[in-house]
């Protein structure tokens, strides 16, 4: 099989599962891409309300077993074990929606060094910003 036919087969397979070849090979969202995905009021920044809305939808999407919590398996590496432990004040090993949203809020604050209540592309490209994006994607 030639490289060309393998590439063609891969593109067909990706199309069948609903993923375009460029999307499947794309890098994780950078700051500007994250702003475009989260910024519902199109002001070029994201605020806590916008992030919390995305995070709430992410929680609902990840929560598969209908127990209203996320365990390590459902979180899929979005938080380290120590991150889960620090976000889990009742120490039950899972995060309910309020605990998850509190972890998101904490990461938002860490990504907002100027404390203006908004994150721009540069702030989302920081280590703290990338951690926030990873948690809510």
N, C-alpha and C positions, 0 to 999 in steps of 0.2 A: 504494500500500500504506500502510495507516495505521500509526501507531506501535504501537498495540495488537497488530496482526497481526505486525508485525516482532518485537516482544517475545515473542509466543507462538511464532513460528518459532524464535527464538534459544533459548528454553527447551527446545523439542523437540530441536533440534540438539544442545544440550549434554547432554540426557538420553541421546540416542543414543550419544554418545561417552563416556558414563559420568561426566559432571560435572554436579552440580546447579548451577542458576543462582546461588544464593547462594555456593557454594564457588568458582565461577569468578570472581566479583566480589569475593571476600574479600581483605582486605589480607594481606600476609605475616604469618606468625606473630609475635605479640608475646611478651614474656617469659612471661606466664602461660600462653599457649597452648603455647609451646615446652616449658615445664616439664611440662604435662599430656602432651605427646607423648613426652617422653624419660624421665620419672620412673616407672620400672617398679616401684619399691618404695613409691610413693605417699607419700613423706615431705615433699613440697612443695618439694624441691630436687633438683638433678641432680648426680651425682658423676662422676668421670672414667670409672668403669666403665660407667655408663649411657651416657655420651656416646660412649665408644669402641665400644660395641655398636651404636649407631645409625650411627656413622661407618663401621664395618666393613660393615654392610649397605648403606650408601650407596655405598661403594667398589664392592662387588659389583654393585650395580644400574647404576652408571655405566660400568663396565668392559665395553665392548661387543665389542671385537675379539679377545678371548681371548689377549692378550699379557701379562696380569697387571700392567699399568700403566695409568695415566690420562695422556692427553696433554691439551693445551689444549682440543681439541675436546670430549673426553669430560668435562672439568671444567666446561664450559659457563659460564665466567665466575665460578666459585666462588672462584678465586684470580686475582689480577692476574699479569701476566708476571713482575713482580719477586717476587711471592709464590711463584710456581712455582719461580723461580730459587733463592730462599732455602730452599725446602723440598726442593730437589733436590741433595743433597750429591755425587752422582756425576756431575752435570752432563750427564745424557743427554737432558734435555728432557722427561722423563716422571717420574711419581711411582709407585713401587711401593706396595704396601699399607702397608709399614712407614713409608715416607716420608710418605705421606698421613696415617697415624695420628699420626706425630710432629708434623705441621703442626696437626692437630686438638688435640693435647695442648698445643702452644704457645699456640694461641688460647684454650684453656680457661684456662691459667694467666694470660693477659692479662685475661680476663674475671673473674678471681677476686682482686680487689684486697685482700680481707681474708685471703687465703691460708688459708681454712678447708677447702678441698678440695671445696666444694660451691658451686653457683650457684643463686641464687633468681631469681624473676621480675625483680626490679630489676636484678640483675647481667646477666641475659640481655637486658634492654632497653638496656643501655649500648652504646656504639659497638663495643667489643670483644666483647660478648655477641652482638650482631647479626651480627658477622663470623663468629663461631663457628657460629651457627645457619645462616647462609648456606652455610657450607662443608659442613655435614652434612645439609642438607635434601634 
